[in-house]
Amino acid sequence: MNGAWEKYSRPAAESAALSLKIPFNEPTVLQRLSQQLEDYLAALSPDRRIVIVCVGTDRSTGDSLGPLVGTALAREYSPLFDLYGTLDEPVHAMNLGDTLLKIMRTSRQPFVIAVDACLGQVSSVGCIQLGSGPVKPGAGVNKELPPVGDIHMTGIVNVGGFMEYFVLQNTRLNLVVKMSDIIAQSLLKAVRQARGSSVIPFALPD
């Protein structure tokens, strides 16, 4: 599925300038994330549908970041974007490929924002990352899954490098919930700022 949707190409220097890594408890985290997201969205053609894909499963505490973000977004229902991946209907290893195919069938040239949990260095735990290009779900636990997203938001929920499944399952729920809330708020704020006054095409019938 790599390259299944049209990527918005930027010069490398510009892409680096728009990338961001910030601790979830930084006082300006919401403002900075939403502004960076808005910068990405403002460059889009108005006829490109925004699609948010929240990857993960509630069967693992650390990997529940994506579904928690999706559930928070679903509670604030908005016609400005399409949403895939909630606690009720998660997008995970077993249905990721089918979900991407459905997106391609129901939206013309969608702009996909991927949300997922990841593992990292001790010093980075609790950081939220935003950058251009796809996220690679399952990479931290050595799974081969399709890359997802024109841009990505990831939350570093725990330390990587050893016993990844065990580490994800023993991640503090408190941290994951707080990070998911910030990610969801920043997405809503950015989409509303970038598209709130525009007429956005709805998805095509499935």
C-alpha positions as CSV (number, residue, x, y, z in Angstrom):
1,M,0.0,0.0,0.0
2,N,3.0,2.3,0.1
3,G,2.2,5.2,-2.3
4,A,-1.5,4.2,-2.5
5,W,-2.4,7.8,-1.9
6,E,-0.9,10.9,-3.5
7,K,1.9,12.3,-1.3
8,Y,2.2,16.0,-0.8
9,S,5.9,16.4,-1.6
10,R,8.0,19.0,0.1
11,P,11.7,19.9,-0.1
12,A,13.7,18.0,2.6
13,A,14.5,21.2,4.5
14,E,10.8,22.2,4.6
15,S,9.8,18.8,5.8
16,A,12.4,18.9,8.6
17,A,11.1,22.4,9.6
18,L,7.6,21.1,9.9
19,S,8.6,18.1,12.0
20,L,8.2,18.3,15.8
21,K,9.0,16.2,18.8
22,I,7.7,17.6,22.1
23,P,7.0,16.2,25.6
24,F,3.3,15.7,26.3
25,N,3.6,17.8,29.5
26,E,5.3,20.8,27.9
27,P,3.1,23.8,28.6
28,T,2.9,24.8,24.9
29,V,2.4,21.3,23.5
30,L,-1.2,21.8,22.3
31,Q,-0.5,25.1,20.7
32,R,2.7,23.9,18.9
33,L,1.2,20.6,17.7
34,S,-2.0,22.2,16.4
35,Q,0.0,25.0,14.6
36,Q,2.3,22.5,12.9
37,L,-0.7,20.4,11.8
38,E,-2.4,23.4,10.5
39,D,0.6,24.3,8.5
40,Y,0.4,20.9,6.8
41,L,-3.3,21.2,6.2
42,A,-3.3,24.8,4.9
43,A,-1.1,23.7,2.0
44,L,-3.7,21.2,0.7
45,S,-6.1,21.7,-2.1
46,P,-9.6,22.2,-0.7
47,D,-10.9,19.2,-2.6
48,R,-8.6,16.7,-0.8
49,R,-10.4,14.9,1.9
50,I,-8.7,14.6,5.3
51,V,-8.7,11.1,6.7
52,I,-7.4,10.3,10.2
53,V,-6.3,6.7,10.8
54,C,-5.7,5.7,14.4
55,V,-3.8,2.5,14.5
56,G,-3.6,0.1,17.5
57,T,-5.5,-2.2,19.8
58,D,-7.1,-2.0,23.3
59,R,-5.7,-5.5,24.0
60,S,-2.3,-3.8,24.9
61,T,-2.1,-0.8,27.1
62,G,0.7,0.8,25.2
63,D,-0.8,0.1,21.8
64,S,-4.1,1.6,22.8
65,L,-3.0,5.2,22.1
66,G,-4.4,5.2,18.6
67,P,-7.9,3.8,19.5
68,L,-8.1,6.2,22.4
69,V,-7.4,9.1,20.1
70,G,-10.0,7.8,17.6
71,T,-12.6,7.5,20.4
72,A,-12.0,11.0,21.6
73,L,-12.3,12.3,18.0
74,A,-15.5,10.3,17.5
75,R,-17.1,11.9,20.5
76,E,-16.5,15.3,18.9
77,Y,-18.0,14.2,15.6
78,S,-17.0,16.5,12.7
79,P,-17.9,16.4,9.0
80,L,-14.5,17.9,8.3
81,F,-12.7,14.6,8.3
82,D,-13.2,10.8,8.0
83,L,-12.1,8.7,11.0
84,Y,-10.9,5.1,11.2
85,G,-9.8,3.4,14.4
86,T,-11.6,3.6,17.8
87,L,-11.9,1.4,20.9
88,D,-15.2,0.0,19.4
89,E,-13.7,-0.5,15.9
90,P,-9.9,-0.6,16.1
91,V,-7.6,-0.6,13.1
92,H,-4.9,-3.2,13.8
93,A,-2.7,-5.8,12.2
94,M,-5.6,-8.0,11.1
95,N,-7.6,-5.3,9.3
96,L,-5.1,-2.6,8.4
97,G,-4.8,-3.6,4.7
98,D,-8.6,-3.8,4.2
99,T,-9.0,-0.4,5.9
100,L,-6.5,1.3,3.6
101,L,-8.3,-0.3,0.6
102,K,-11.6,1.1,1.9
103,I,-10.1,4.6,2.2
104,M,-9.0,4.5,-1.4
105,R,-12.4,3.4,-2.5
106,T,-14.4,6.0,-0.6
107,S,-12.2,9.1,-1.0
108,R,-10.6,10.8,-3.9
109,Q,-6.9,11.7,-3.2
110,P,-7.3,11.5,0.6
111,F,-4.8,13.2,2.8
112,V,-4.1,10.6,5.5
113,I,-3.0,11.5,9.0
114,A,-1.8,8.4,10.8
115,V,-1.7,8.1,14.6
116,D,0.1,5.3,16.4
117,A,2.1,4.4,19.5
118,C,5.8,3.7,19.3
119,L,8.7,2.8,21.5
120,G,11.9,4.8,21.9
121,Q,14.7,5.8,24.1
122,V,14.2,6.4,27.8
123,S,14.7,10.2,27.4
124,S,12.0,10.3,24.7
125,V,9.2,8.4,26.6
126,G,6.2,10.8,26.8
127,C,7.1,12.7,23.7
128,I,4.7,13.2,20.8
129,Q,6.1,13.3,17.3
130,L,4.7,14.9,14.2
131,G,6.3,14.6,10.8
132,S,5.8,14.1,7.1
133,G,5.6,10.7,5.5
134,P,4.0,7.4,6.7
135,V,4.1,5.6,10.0
136,K,5.2,2.0,9.9
137,P,2.9,0.1,12.3
138,G,4.3,-3.0,13.9
139,A,7.9,-2.0,13.3
140,G,8.7,-1.9,17.1
141,V,7.6,-5.5,17.4
142,N,9.0,-6.8,14.2
143,K,5.8,-7.0,12.2
144,E,5.6,-6.3,8.5
145,L,2.5,-4.1,8.0
146,P,1.7,-1.5,5.3
147,P,2.9,2.0,5.9
148,V,0.2,4.5,6.6
149,G,-0.2,8.2,6.2
150,D,0.9,11.3,4.3
151,I,1.9,12.6,7.7
152,H,2.1,10.9,11.1
153,M,1.6,11.6,14.8
154,T,3.2,9.1,17.1
155,G,3.4,8.9,20.9
156,I,6.4,7.4,22.5
157,V,4.8,5.3,25.2
158,N,7.7,3.3,26.5
159,V,11.3,2.1,26.1
160,G,12.2,0.0,23.0
161,G,14.9,-2.5,22.3
162,F,13.9,-5.5,24.3
163,M,10.8,-7.6,25.0
164,E,8.7,-5.2,23.0
165,Y,5.4,-7.1,23.5
166,F,5.9,-7.2,27.3
167,V,6.9,-3.6,27.4
168,L,3.8,-2.4,25.5
169,Q,1.5,-4.5,27.7
170,N,3.0,-3.1,30.8
171,T,2.9,0.6,29.8
172,R,1.2,3.0,32.2
173,L,-2.4,3.7,31.1
174,N,-2.2,7.1,32.8
175,L,0.6,8.2,30.3
176,V,-1.2,6.8,27.3
177,V,-4.5,8.5,28.2
178,K,-2.9,11.9,28.7
179,M,-1.0,11.7,25.4
180,S,-4.1,10.6,23.5
181,D,-6.1,13.5,24.8
182,I,-3.4,16.0,23.7
183,I,-3.2,14.4,20.2
184,A,-6.9,14.4,19.8
185,Q,-7.3,18.0,20.9
186,S,-4.5,19.2,18.6
187,L,-6.0,17.4,15.6
188,L,-9.5,18.8,16.2
189,K,-8.1,22.3,16.6
190,A,-6.0,22.2,13.5
191,V,-8.7,20.7,11.3
192,R,-11.2,23.3,12.4
193,Q,-8.8,26.1,11.9
194,A,-7.7,24.9,8.4
195,R,-11.1,23.7,7.1
196,G,-13.8,25.1,9.4
197,S,-15.0,27.8,7.0
198,S,-14.6,25.6,3.8
199,V,-17.0,23.3,2.1
200,I,-15.3,19.9,2.2
201,P,-16.3,17.0,0.0
202,F,-17.8,14.1,1.9
203,A,-16.5,10.5,1.3
204,L,-17.9,8.6,-1.6
205,P,-20.5,5.9,-0.9
206,D,-18.8,2.7,0.1
